[in-house]
Amino acid sequence: MTVNASAAESIETPYRSPTLSSFPPNASLEDLEKASDNEDLRIISSPSRGANYKTCAAEAVALLRIYSTTGSGSSSSFTNLGHSWLMITNLSGSTADTAGINVADGKSITASTWYESVDVSREYKGLWLNLDSKLNSNGINLQNASIQLPLRQIDLDTVNSNIKNNDKWGYLTNCSTFASKIWNSIASGSSKVDAGAMNTPASLAKSITKVGEAESYTLLKYNTSSPHYDSVYYGYPPIKSNNNN
């Protein structure tokens, strides 16, 4: 299948969650008002993929898997609503730049956003790479649902651009917003996910399960970990974290 690049690749579309997705219990209404400003996610959409992912898989240079927790665990969405993240596996046959990190062939990197008040992410508020796979290796956030899609090079470029341009965390744009919006930037209509009117990992997990059950080729999985291969980084360009012990 041949897909020609189009102007859609470079058009950025704004996104604002219409309702509060998560909020710390000790926050004030003033905090909420401040959090509501300048928290748009800006997402670039990849050209239409069509519905035949078995065909697309033959063109894959990477795999994208989206995870969201269905139980308790480390939370980047507050009020103990859990966590959502992405994993990108390099299938290109050589080292590939993924989210600013050189990833070896056959290896993976995870990406998500965190609030700096959470113990595991005190160094930074925003993008974290490989933090989720490290948490998984320690037995955290393993109550989850996940699905995956193959990425053409043009899709991987889209994912990389969206990760780079969304190095942020907000009350209205938390980890489930980040993960679902980036997934949806390369998914077809039937494989798009929904984090809910109030974006939460729990709502996203339900949507992942629904999509996975309807689209068998998305390889729905439950309670699995993201393999941990490399150091933990935060921000873009990535900075090596002290959280590597």
C-alpha positions in Angstrom: 0.0 0.0 0.0 1.4 3.4 -1.0 0.4 6.5 1.0 1.5 9.9 -0.3 2.4 12.6 2.1 0.0 15.5 2.3 -0.5 18.9 3.9 -2.2 17.2 6.8 1.3 16.1 8.1 2.3 19.7 8.9 -1.1 21.1 10.2 -1.3 21.4 13.9 -4.7 21.1 15.5 -5.4 22.4 19.0 -7.1 20.3 21.6 -8.6 21.3 24.9 -10.3 18.9 27.3 -13.7 20.4 28.2 -13.7 19.2 31.7 -11.4 18.6 34.7 -9.5 15.4 34.2 -7.7 15.2 37.5 -6.8 17.5 40.4 -4.9 17.1 43.7 -7.1 16.9 46.8 -5.4 19.9 48.5 -5.7 22.2 45.5 -7.7 25.4 45.5 -10.2 26.9 43.0 -7.5 29.4 42.2 -5.1 26.5 41.3 -7.8 25.1 39.0 -8.2 28.4 37.3 -4.5 28.8 36.7 -4.3 25.2 35.5 -7.0 25.9 32.9 -4.7 28.3 31.0 -2.4 27.4 28.2 -2.8 23.7 28.6 -3.7 22.8 25.0 -2.1 19.7 23.5 -1.1 20.4 19.9 -1.1 17.2 17.8 0.1 16.6 14.3 -2.0 14.0 12.5 -0.4 11.4 10.2 -2.0 10.9 6.7 -4.8 8.4 6.6 -3.8 4.8 7.2 -6.9 3.0 6.0 -8.2 0.0 7.8 -6.0 -2.9 6.6 -3.4 -3.1 9.3 -2.3 -6.5 8.1 -1.1 -4.8 4.9 0.4 -1.9 6.9 2.3 -4.3 9.1 4.5 -5.3 6.1 5.6 -1.6 5.9 6.3 -1.3 9.6 9.5 0.2 11.0 8.2 0.3 14.6 5.3 -0.8 16.8 3.4 1.6 19.0 1.6 0.1 22.1 -0.6 2.1 24.4 -1.1 1.1 28.0 -3.5 2.2 30.7 -3.9 1.0 34.2 -7.1 -0.8 35.4 -6.1 -1.0 39.0 -4.2 1.0 41.7 -0.6 2.0 41.3 1.6 4.9 40.6 -0.5 7.8 39.4 0.2 10.7 37.1 -3.4 11.8 37.0 -4.1 12.4 40.7 -6.8 11.2 43.0 -5.3 7.7 42.5 -6.8 7.4 39.0 -3.7 5.5 37.7 -1.5 6.0 34.8 -1.2 5.8 31.0 1.8 5.5 28.7 3.2 4.6 25.3 5.8 2.1 24.2 7.6 2.3 20.8 9.6 -0.7 19.6 12.2 -0.3 16.8 11.8 -2.8 14.0 13.8 -0.8 11.4 16.8 -3.2 11.3 19.1 -0.5 12.6 19.4 2.1 15.4 16.6 4.7 15.2 16.1 8.1 16.8 12.9 7.7 18.9 11.7 10.6 21.1 15.3 11.9 21.0 16.9 8.7 22.2 18.9 6.3 20.0 17.0 3.0 20.3 18.6 -0.2 19.0 16.8 -2.5 16.6 14.4 -4.8 18.5 14.5 -2.6 21.6 11.8 -0.3 23.0 11.4 3.0 24.7 8.4 4.2 26.8 7.0 7.8 26.9 4.5 9.4 29.2 3.9 12.6 31.2 4.2 13.0 34.9 3.6 15.6 37.6 6.7 16.5 39.6 5.0 16.1 43.0 4.8 12.3 42.4 7.7 10.6 44.2 9.0 8.9 41.1 9.2 12.1 39.1 10.2 14.9 41.4 12.9 16.1 39.0 10.5 17.2 36.3 7.0 18.1 35.3 6.4 16.8 31.8 7.8 14.2 29.5 9.5 11.1 30.9 11.2 8.4 28.8 11.7 4.8 30.2 10.3 5.7 33.6 7.3 3.5 33.0 9.3 0.4 31.9 11.4 0.9 35.0 8.3 1.0 37.2 7.0 -2.1 35.4 10.3 -3.9 36.1 9.7 -3.2 39.8 6.2 -4.6 39.7 4.4 -1.3 39.5 1.4 -0.5 37.1 1.1 -4.1 35.9 -2.7 -4.1 36.2 -3.2 -2.7 32.7 -4.8 -3.1 29.3 -2.8 -2.5 26.1 -3.1 -2.7 22.3 -0.6 -2.0 19.6 -0.4 -0.8 16.0 2.4 -1.0 13.4 4.0 2.3 12.4 5.2 3.2 8.9 8.1 5.7 8.8 5.6 8.5 8.2 3.7 7.4 11.3 6.8 7.2 13.5 7.8 10.7 12.4 4.4 11.9 13.5 4.7 10.2 16.8 8.2 11.6 17.4 7.0 15.1 16.5 4.0 14.9 18.9 6.2 13.6 21.7 8.7 16.4 21.2 6.0 19.1 21.0 4.1 17.9 24.1 6.7 18.0 26.8 4.1 19.1 29.4 1.8 17.9 32.1 -1.4 19.8 33.2 -4.5 19.1 35.3 -6.5 19.2 32.1 -3.8 17.4 30.0 -2.5 14.5 32.0 -0.9 11.2 31.1 -4.1 9.7 29.7 -4.6 12.8 27.4 -1.0 12.6 26.2 -1.2 8.9 25.4 -4.6 8.8 23.8 -4.0 11.9 21.6 -0.7 10.6 20.3 -2.2 7.2 19.6 -5.1 8.8 17.8 -2.8 10.8 15.6 -1.8 7.7 13.7 -4.8 5.4 14.3 -7.7 4.8 11.9 -11.3 5.6 13.0 -12.0 2.1 14.2 -8.8 1.9 16.3 -9.0 5.3 17.9 -9.3 5.4 21.7 -11.2 7.7 24.1 -9.9 8.8 27.5 -13.4 10.0 28.5 -15.1 13.4 29.0 -12.9 13.7 32.1 -9.6 12.2 30.8 -8.5 9.4 33.1 -6.5 6.2 32.8 -9.5 4.2 33.9 -11.6 5.5 31.1 -8.8 5.0 28.6 -8.3 1.4 29.8 -12.0 0.7 29.1 -11.7 2.2 25.6 -8.5 0.2 24.9 -10.3 -3.0 25.9 -13.2 -2.2 23.7 -11.0 -1.4 20.7 -8.9 -4.4 21.2 -11.8 -6.8 21.5 -13.3 -5.4 18.2 -9.9 -5.2 16.3 -8.2 -8.5 16.9 -5.1 -7.5 15.0 -4.3 -4.8 17.6 -3.2 -7.7 19.9 -5.1 -6.8 23.1 -3.1 -7.8 26.2 -3.8 -7.6 29.9 -1.4 -7.1 32.9 1.8 -6.9 30.9 5.0 -5.0 31.3 7.0 -2.7 29.0 10.5 -4.2 28.7 13.1 -2.0 30.3 16.3 -1.6 28.2 17.9 1.8 28.9 18.3 4.7 31.3 15.4 6.9 32.4 15.3 10.4 30.9 13.1 13.5 31.2 12.3 16.5 29.0 13.1 17.2 25.4 15.9 17.1 24.5 16.2 14.2 26.9 18.2 14.7 30.1 19.4 11.6 32.0 17.5 11.3 35.3 19.0 10.6 38.7 16.2 8.0 39.0 18.4 5.2 37.5 19.4 3.2 40.5 
